[in-house]
Amino acid sequence: MINRFFKVNRRDMVYLKFILEAYEGMNVMSTVDNAAGIIRIAIMPGFEDDMDALLAELGKKVKMEPTTWEGDTAGGGF
């Protein structure tokens, strides 16, 4: 699994969760720091290109700033 972390506006978290859940089996989104607006998107192996395309499209509608998270023990990164 590849973990990608993003800083987003807290009001956009529910919208992102709703959209990403529609792509069941490709990813799992979770909030790692609600106060700071940090989310983790865990991408399943083999879906990296599809998720990159989806995240690029979502980034046109929602500000998603790539970031790091000190709790990322699974590696992956960007």
N, C-alpha and C positions, 0 to 999 in steps of 0.2 A: 504494500500500500504506500502511496506517495501522499504525504501531508503538505498542503499549501495553506498558508495563513494569510488572512487579509484583515485590514482595519476598515470597518464599514460604519456608516451611520447607524446607530441603534434602531432607528425607526425602519430601516431597510432589512433588518435581520429576518423578520417573519416572511417578507416577500421573497427573499433569497431562499429561505428554507422551503417555502411552498414550491418554487420553481425547481429547485434541485431535487426535491423528493419525487418529482415527476419522472426523473431519470433514475429510477430505482435500479439498483444493482451496479450502477456506475460510480456512485459516490455516496459519502455520508457527510453531512454538514453538522457541526456542533459548535456551540459557543464556548470559548475558552476563557474569555474575560468580558463579561457583560458590560461592566462599567466603562471599559476602554473601547468596546465595540470590536473585539478581536474574535474572528471565527476561524475554524479549521475546516477545510474541505479535504477529506480523505478520499483519494482517487484509487479505484481498484485497478490492478494491473491490466494492461491492454486497452484501457480507455483514456489514456493520457491525451492523445490527439483530439479525441471527441470532446473531452472536458476543456481542453485549451480553447477550442473553438466556441464552446458554450460560454465559458468565462469571459472571453473577448466580447461576445455579444451582450452578456449581462453588464459588462463594464461600460457599455455605451448608455445604459439606463441608470445604473447605480454606481456611485463612486466606490471602487474597491481598491484600496491601496495595499499592495503586497507588503508583508512584514514578516518578521521572524518571531518565534515564541520559544522562550527558554525551556519550556516543558516538553519540547519536541524530542522524544527519545527514539522515535521510529525512523528518524532521518527523513530523507526525501527532499525537503526544501522546495526550491523552485526549479 
